[in-house]
Amino acid sequence: GALGIMLGCCYRLSCAAFLGPYWYLLLLDKTSWNNHSYLYGLLAFQLALMGADRYGSVDGLLCPQKRNAHVPLWNYTLLRAQIFIVYFIAGLKKLDADWVGGYSMNSLARHWLFAPFKLVLSEEMTSLLVVHGGGLVLDLSAGFLLFFDATRPLALVFVTYFHCMNSQLFSIGMFPYTMLASSGLFCHPSWPRRLCARFPPWLRRVLPSTQPPRTSPDCHYGGQGARGGLRPRQHLAAAFTILYVLEQLFLPYSHFITQGYNNWTNGLYGYSWDMMVHSRFHQHVKITYRDGLTGEVGYLKPGVFTQSRRWKDHADMLKQYSTCLSQLLPRYNVSQPQIYFDVWVSINERFQQRLVDPRVDLVRAPWSPWSPTPWVLPLLLELSPWRERLQELESQLDGHTDAVFIADFPGLHLENFVSEDLGNTSLRVLRGEVLVELVEQQHNHSLREGDGMQLPAGQYHKVHTVSAEPSCYMYLYVNTTALALERNLTRLQELREQVQNGT
């Protein structure tokens, strides 16, 4: 289908051969859905309605009526509007406080592509001004700059640079190249004809025609052509174009209908054009099952029976995954299984916190796209101002010490295991009050804000939040095994140099 569309061969049939299987596969597996795959489906749908086989096509060679004929203006309008919406809505979504504050893609400035900017700016300012500020300005302005003749050359330079960088920064498949190709839609429709005219005469024989296009019965010429009046088909095309553009402008802001949004709650989000606005880091994921008859409790490896990793962020996928597990576990002598998830995630440099309530059996929990999901825990937005302090605390650490920042809800607890490699692990309370239960020693420690304690390696412990407000605490740990290995390697290198130097 794609090959037939490219060649303009059996064009309508090729569009159907591409469009049907593409949308079938896209709707079949929601884990492959993103803004890019959605865009390809929309463009394929639009092409199926257009006359994109009029110039330089196989159909034009076989059908003289189509050869080098005008294409209706609404064809260009629809495609240009779609690309404009991708840019502009993506820019509007970047007006989010996290993006403007420089938290969404904070680590991106470390990439080698930004080395020229870091000659005059610090890494922090490169992230704030170039990555976040530059991305916001380009998305908001690209569609307008491409539309006008006077600004189009400048826009082509910037969007080309932008998409070439994206192709190196992210693993997003064909999207940068698709957007690069779409830039030509905003140029005058005669640019391929003018380009072919620059080639030598002997080469022009095999290239598309450089002659002016012929009139087409599909077009309206304002009474100057053979068919002066508007026909019902043209009225329908104009109405469709207007309604389609309005629908595409409405959908990214329709989340009051389908509850959930592409940030923390992640509802039906894939038509939002809010690309790269949120970065997530998962610290801890636990799946617990309970036998409904015997009460036996066990644990599953996260991601068992699935190759996807996206279920950890989406309530609908967690619900489907729990249903799938409840149907599979009876094969392993687990009757009437109950499934509990404990998913810890940090969004845009915030504390690690729970996404879902670990006390709720998701097999029997309700979920609907038309109502809020009751077992999704709220994002602790009141702790967002802590991000600057967390960065300061991390900057004070030496090269061998790492930190994990945790926030938890009252009445819940975190069960954790300190690996034997982490011989120097401590916990320090930043806010609220916690009770640290050392499971093996059967001993409890009560800690308030500013208190800390050493945690034994090779043992489980539980951190209970006992304050009325959410607690915040940090783990500080040193991988003593890796540190000892590093020291031994350094000593070995010193001895090797002494032997080589004869000392």
Order of alpha helices (4+ residues) and beta strands (2+ residues): alpha-alpha-alpha-alpha-alpha-alpha-alpha-alpha-alpha-alpha-alpha-alpha-beta-beta-alpha-beta-beta-alpha-beta-beta-beta-beta-beta-beta-beta-beta-alpha
